[in-house]
C-alpha cells in the first residue's frame, strides 16, 4: 500500500552546511558531496517527502561556481521546490548562477518570503557579510524584516537564517554576545508573537534555545559535525582538542499542521530496522489508537 503525504500538514525539509568543494580533488568524489548525495537520497526515497527543501547556507566551501554547479546537478530531479540561502562560505554571485530562480532583493541581499499552505509564512534571511565568518544583519536588512513582519502581524511565520544569533558554548564558533547585528535582530523580533520559530545552521550541531522569546533551533550539518566540546578555548594554546568529527549527516523536517510547528531530526546512515508494522504487531498499534478514542 502506497503512503501519501497528508494534505493537512506542511513539511519543510532543511539541510545546512553541505560545504561542497572542501576537498575537490578527492577520488572518486569528495566526502562532503558523498554525504550530501546520501542525505538527499534519503529525503527523496524515504516516507517523508517534503513540500520544499531549504538549504540554509554554506552550500559550498568556497562560494565557487563549480561547487554550486555540482550541487545544482544533484538537486535537479527533486520533486519539490529548492530554497537556497547563502552562508559565510558561499557567494551571492555563485548561488545566483546555479539557482536562477532566486531573485535578489534591494541592496542585492538574497532574502525572501514564501507563502505555504495552511497559512504558514516562511521568511529566509541573508546573514552574509563577505569576508566575515560570523553573521551580519545591517540596518537595511533590519528594515526589510520589520516591513515583512508588519505586513502580516497575525500570520504564523517561520524564519530561516544561516547564523544563530546566540552564544551556544562552542567557544571557537560562537559570536560575542553583544555584537551589533545580534542586538539589531533582537530589536526587530522582540514582541513578534506570530514568529513560531527560528531555524539556523552554521554550528554543525543540534542546539535548542530561545531568542527574543522565540524558540530557536540549530540543525546539524550534512558535512562532518563540529565536536561536542563546551570548554573554553585559548587561541594561543593548541591543546589538541577535537574540532571536527565524522558523526552522520543530519537533516531536519519541520512539520506545520495549521496550529503547531514541530521539528524532527534524522541522522542518515546504514541503520538496521528492528521492527516493522506486520500482523504480529497490529494489536499493539490498534491498542495505541484505541487510547485516543
C-alpha positions as CSV (number, residue, x, y, z in Angstrom):
1,X,0.0,0.0,0.0
2,X,1.4,3.3,-1.1
3,X,1.7,6.0,1.6
4,X,0.8,9.6,0.6
5,X,1.9,12.7,2.4
6,X,-1.1,14.2,4.2
7,X,-2.6,17.3,2.8
8,X,-3.4,18.7,6.2
9,X,0.3,19.3,7.0
10,X,3.2,21.2,5.5
11,X,6.6,19.5,5.7
12,X,9.7,21.7,5.2
13,X,13.0,19.9,5.0
14,X,16.1,21.7,6.0
15,X,19.7,20.8,5.1
16,X,22.6,23.0,6.1
17,X,26.3,23.3,5.9
18,X,27.0,21.0,3.0
19,X,30.4,22.5,2.1
20,X,30.7,21.1,-1.4
21,X,34.2,21.8,-2.6
22,X,36.1,21.5,0.6
23,X,38.2,18.7,-0.9
24,X,37.5,18.8,-4.7
25,X,40.4,16.6,-5.6
26,X,39.3,13.6,-3.6
27,X,38.6,10.4,-5.6
28,X,36.1,9.2,-6.7
29,X,34.3,12.2,-5.2
30,X,34.8,14.3,-2.1
31,X,33.4,13.2,1.2
32,X,31.0,16.2,1.6
33,X,29.4,15.5,-1.8
34,X,29.0,11.8,-0.9
35,X,27.3,12.8,2.4
36,X,25.0,15.2,0.6
37,X,24.1,12.6,-2.0
38,X,23.2,10.1,0.7
39,X,21.1,12.7,2.6
40,X,19.3,13.8,-0.5
41,X,18.5,10.2,-1.4
42,X,17.1,9.5,2.0
43,X,14.8,12.6,1.7
44,X,13.6,11.7,-1.8
45,X,13.1,8.0,-1.2
46,X,12.0,7.9,2.4
47,X,8.4,8.2,3.7
48,X,8.5,11.9,4.4
49,X,8.7,13.7,1.0
50,X,8.6,17.4,1.9
51,X,6.8,20.3,0.3
52,X,10.1,22.1,0.0
53,X,13.7,21.9,0.8
54,X,15.5,24.8,2.5
55,X,19.3,24.8,2.1
56,X,20.2,27.2,4.9
57,X,23.7,28.3,3.9
58,X,27.3,27.1,3.4
59,X,26.1,25.1,0.4
60,X,29.7,25.3,-0.8
61,X,33.0,25.7,1.0
62,X,34.5,28.5,-1.2
63,X,31.5,30.0,-3.0
64,X,32.9,29.0,-6.4
65,X,30.7,28.4,-9.5
66,X,31.9,24.8,-9.9
67,X,30.8,23.7,-6.4
68,X,27.5,25.4,-6.8
69,X,27.0,23.7,-10.2
70,X,27.7,20.2,-8.6
71,X,25.1,20.9,-6.0
72,X,22.5,22.1,-8.6
73,X,23.0,18.9,-10.7
74,X,22.2,16.7,-7.7
75,X,19.1,18.8,-7.0
76,X,17.7,19.0,-10.5
77,X,15.4,15.9,-10.2
78,X,13.9,16.8,-6.8
79,X,10.1,16.7,-7.0
80,X,9.8,19.7,-4.6
81,X,11.0,23.3,-4.7
82,X,14.5,24.1,-3.6
83,X,15.1,27.2,-1.4
84,X,18.8,28.0,-1.4
85,X,20.3,30.5,1.1
86,X,23.8,31.9,1.5
87,X,26.2,31.2,4.4
88,X,29.5,32.7,5.2
89,X,31.3,30.2,2.9
90,X,29.1,31.0,0.0
91,X,29.0,33.8,-2.5
92,X,25.8,35.5,-3.7
93,X,27.0,35.5,-7.4
94,X,27.8,31.8,-7.2
95,X,24.4,31.0,-5.8
96,X,22.6,33.1,-8.4
97,X,24.5,31.4,-11.2
98,X,23.4,28.0,-10.1
99,X,19.9,28.8,-8.9
100,X,18.4,31.4,-11.4
101,X,15.0,31.2,-9.7
102,X,16.4,33.3,-6.8
103,X,15.7,37.0,-7.3
104,X,17.9,39.4,-5.3
105,X,16.1,42.0,-3.1
106,X,17.0,45.7,-2.9
107,X,20.7,46.0,-2.0
108,X,21.5,42.7,-3.6
109,X,20.5,40.7,-0.5
110,X,19.2,37.1,-1.0
111,X,16.3,37.2,1.4
112,X,12.7,36.4,0.5
113,X,9.2,35.4,1.7
114,X,7.4,32.1,0.8
115,X,3.7,31.6,1.4
116,X,2.9,27.9,2.1
117,X,-0.3,26.0,2.6
118,X,-2.2,26.2,5.9
119,X,-1.4,29.8,6.4
120,X,2.3,29.4,7.2
121,X,4.7,32.2,6.1
122,X,8.4,31.4,5.6
123,X,11.0,34.2,5.8
124,X,14.5,33.4,4.7
125,X,17.2,35.9,5.9
126,X,20.5,36.8,4.3
127,X,23.2,37.0,7.1
128,X,26.3,37.0,4.9
129,X,28.9,39.7,5.1
130,X,31.7,39.0,2.6
131,X,35.0,38.2,4.3
132,X,33.5,37.6,7.7
133,X,33.0,34.2,9.4
134,X,30.3,35.4,11.7
135,X,26.8,36.7,11.0
136,X,25.6,40.1,9.8
137,X,22.3,41.9,9.9
138,X,22.6,45.6,8.8
139,X,20.1,48.4,9.1
140,X,18.8,47.7,5.6
141,X,18.1,44.1,6.4
142,X,16.5,45.1,9.7
143,X,14.2,47.4,7.9
144,X,13.3,44.8,5.3
145,X,12.5,42.2,8.0
146,X,10.5,44.7,10.1
147,X,8.4,45.6,7.0
148,X,7.8,42.0,6.1
149,X,6.6,41.2,9.7
150,X,4.4,44.3,9.7
151,X,2.7,43.1,6.5
152,X,1.2,40.0,8.3
153,X,1.4,40.6,12.1
154,X,-1.1,37.8,12.8
155,X,0.1,35.2,10.3
156,X,2.2,32.3,11.7
157,X,5.7,32.8,10.5
158,X,8.8,30.6,10.4
159,X,12.3,32.2,9.9
160,X,15.3,30.6,8.4
161,X,18.8,32.1,8.7
162,X,22.3,30.7,8.5
163,X,24.0,32.2,11.6
164,X,22.5,31.6,15.0
165,X,22.3,34.9,16.9
166,X,23.3,33.2,20.2
167,X,26.2,32.1,22.2
168,X,25.9,28.3,22.3
169,X,29.1,27.4,24.2
170,X,31.2,26.1,21.4
171,X,33.8,28.7,22.1
172,X,35.7,28.8,18.8
173,X,32.4,29.0,16.7
174,X,30.5,31.5,18.9
175,X,29.9,35.2,18.3
176,X,30.4,37.8,21.0
177,X,27.0,38.1,22.9
178,X,26.7,41.9,22.3
179,X,27.6,42.0,18.6
180,X,25.6,44.8,16.9
181,X,24.0,42.6,14.4
182,X,22.5,40.4,17.1
183,X,21.2,43.4,19.0
184,X,19.6,44.7,15.8
185,X,17.9,41.4,15.1
186,X,16.7,41.1,18.7
187,X,15.1,44.6,18.4
188,X,13.2,43.7,15.3
189,X,12.0,40.3,16.6
190,X,11.0,41.3,20.2
191,X,7.2,41.2,20.5
192,X,6.7,39.5,17.2
193,X,4.4,36.8,18.5
194,X,3.5,35.5,15.1
195,X,7.0,34.1,14.7
196,X,6.7,30.4,15.6
197,X,10.4,29.6,15.4
198,X,13.8,30.5,14.1
199,X,15.9,27.8,12.4
200,X,19.6,28.1,11.7
201,X,22.7,26.3,10.6
202,X,26.4,27.2,10.9
203,X,27.3,25.5,14.2
204,X,27.2,21.9,12.8
205,X,25.4,20.6,15.8
206,X,21.8,20.2,17.0
207,X,21.0,23.0,19.5
208,X,17.8,24.3,21.0
209,X,17.2,27.6,22.9
210,X,15.2,30.8,22.6
211,X,16.0,34.2,21.1
212,X,13.9,37.3,21.7
213,X,11.3,35.0,23.4
214,X,11.1,32.8,20.2
215,X,12.1,29.1,20.0
216,X,15.4,28.8,18.1
217,X,16.9,25.6,16.7
218,X,20.2,24.8,15.0
219,X,20.1,22.0,12.5
220,X,23.2,19.8,12.4
221,X,25.3,19.8,9.2
222,X,25.3,17.5,6.2
223,X,29.1,17.9,6.2
224,X,31.1,16.5,9.1
225,X,29.9,17.8,12.5
226,X,31.7,20.1,15.0
227,X,32.9,18.2,18.0
228,X,30.9,18.5,21.2
229,X,33.3,20.4,23.5
230,X,31.9,23.2,25.6
231,X,35.2,24.1,27.4
232,X,36.8,27.5,26.8
233,X,39.5,27.6,24.1
234,X,42.7,29.6,24.3
235,X,43.6,30.7,20.8
236,X,47.3,31.0,21.9
237,X,47.5,27.3,23.1
238,X,46.8,24.5,20.7
239,X,45.5,21.9,23.1
240,X,44.8,19.0,20.6
241,X,41.1,19.1,21.3
242,X,38.7,17.6,18.8
243,X,37.3,20.1,16.4
244,X,35.5,18.1,13.6
245,X,34.1,14.6,13.7
246,X,32.6,12.0,11.3
247,X,29.2,11.9,13.0
248,X,26.5,11.0,10.5
249,X,25.0,13.7,8.2
250,X,21.7,15.0,9.5
251,X,18.7,16.9,8.2
252,X,15.6,18.4,9.7
253,X,11.9,18.1,8.9
254,X,9.7,21.0,10.2
255,X,6.1,19.9,10.4
256,X,3.2,22.5,10.4
257,X,-0.3,21.3,10.9
258,X,-2.0,24.7,10.9
259,X,-1.6,25.4,14.6
260,X,1.7,23.9,15.7
261,X,5.2,23.7,14.4
262,X,7.2,20.5,15.3
263,X,10.8,19.8,14.3
264,X,12.2,16.4,13.7
265,X,15.9,15.5,13.0
266,X,17.1,12.3,11.3
267,X,20.7,11.0,11.0
268,X,21.5,9.4,7.7
269,X,23.3,6.1,7.7
270,X,23.1,2.4,7.2
271,X,20.8,1.7,10.2
272,X,19.2,-1.7,10.9
273,X,15.4,-1.8,11.1
274,X,14.4,-3.6,14.3
275,X,10.6,-3.6,13.9
276,X,8.1,-3.2,11.1
277,X,4.3,-3.0,11.1
278,X,3.4,-6.6,10.4
279,X,0.4,-8.6,11.6
280,X,2.1,-9.6,14.8
281,X,2.4,-6.0,15.9
282,X,-1.1,-4.9,14.7
283,X,-2.7,-5.5,18.2
284,X,-0.2,-3.1,19.7
285,X,-0.8,-0.4,17.1
286,X,-4.6,-0.8,17.4
287,X,-4.3,-0.6,21.2
288,X,-2.4,2.7,20.9
289,X,-5.1,4.2,18.6
290,X,-7.8,2.9,21.0
291,X,-6.4,5.1,23.7
292,X,-7.2,8.2,21.6
293,X,-10.9,7.4,21.4
